[in-house]
Amino acid sequence: MNKPSNHKHKKQFGQNFLNNPSVIAHIIDTISPRPEQHLVEIGPGEAALTEPLLDRVNHLDIIEIDRDLIGPLTQRFKDHPSFHLHNADALRFDYRQLVKQKGETLRMVGNLPYNISSPLMFHLLEQSDIIEDMHFMLQKEVVERLTAEPGRKAFGRLSVMIQYACQTEYLFTVGPENFTPPPKVDSAIVRLIPYASPPFKADNFADFAALVKQAFSQKRKTLRNTLKNWLNSEQIELCQIDPGLRAEALSVEDFVHLANLYSQVKPQKDG
Ligand code: SAM
C-alpha cells in the first residue's frame, strides 16, 4: 500500500487512487515505456503511475484538473527534469501543443475518471494523428464495449466509433480492492492504437457517425426500421446486408458501406 495522504478524495473528479504496487507495476510493464518516448498522463492524482513513469521516460506531460493536487505534485517532482504538469481539463486540452518536433507522437496513459471516459475518447480521436497509442484504466463495462466484436451483447455505438479509428485490446481486469476509495465496479485496462488510416474509410465521416447513431437508436429494431428514412431495404441489400438484421450484428465495414451509400443518395440541401 502507498502511504496514506491528507487529500480528501473528490467524487466529482472520479478520484479512486490506485493503492496496490503490484497492479501499478503490471500496468507500467504493460505500457512498457522507453526513455525516448513522449508520454502524457491524464489524471495523476497522487502519482501512483506518475512516479514509476518518471523513472522510465525523459518526457512526461501530466494533465490534472484538481487544483488541490497541483501544489503537492509540483513540490514532490520539482527537481525532476522529465516532469511537466498542466493544471487543465483533459476534455478541453489541446494535445497538439505538446508536440515539439515534426513527426513526434504521444503515448497517452491514465487511470481515468469514469464520468469523462467516453467524451475523452472522442476528444482524443480528433487528435489521433499525433497519438501513437493509449493505455487507459476504465470501468470494465466500458472496456468491454470498446473491444466487443459484432454480435456480442456489449457491441454498440461506442464499439463501432472507436473501432473505426483504432485497434482495441482488452488487457486485464482490476478489482475495486486495488483503489482507495474502492469504486463500486470492476475496472479494466484497454489498449487503443489509432490507425494511420482507417482500414474501411467513410467518404463523409459526419454521415457515418450520424448513421451509426441512428442504427443503434432503437437496439431491438431491425435496420429496415431504424434506417427507413435513410436507406430503403433494396439499398441496404445492395451493401450485401440483410435489412432484417439489428445494428449489433453489423461490422464496422458494414456500417462504412451503408454510410457511403447514404452519402451518395441522401437528399442534397439547397444553397
Ligand atoms: N492516476 C491516479 C491513480 O491511478 O491513483 C489517479 C486516478 S483517479 C481515478 C482520476 C484522476 O483524474 C484524479 O486525479 C482526478 O482529479 C483527475 N481528473 C478528473 N477529471 C479530470 C479532467 N477532466 N481533466 C484532468 N484530470 C481529471
Boltz pocket constraint, residues with backbone or C-beta under 6 A from the ligand:
constraints:
  - pocket:
      binder: B
      contacts: [[A, 12], [A, 13], [A, 14], [A, 15], [A, 16], [A, 17], [A, 18], [A, 19], [A, 42], [A, 43], [A, 44], [A, 45], [A, 46], [A, 47], [A, 48], [A, 49], [A, 63], [A, 64], [A, 65], [A, 66], [A, 69], [A, 88], [A, 89], [A, 90], [A, 91], [A, 110], [A, 111], [A, 112], [A, 113], [A, 116]]
      max_distance: 6.0
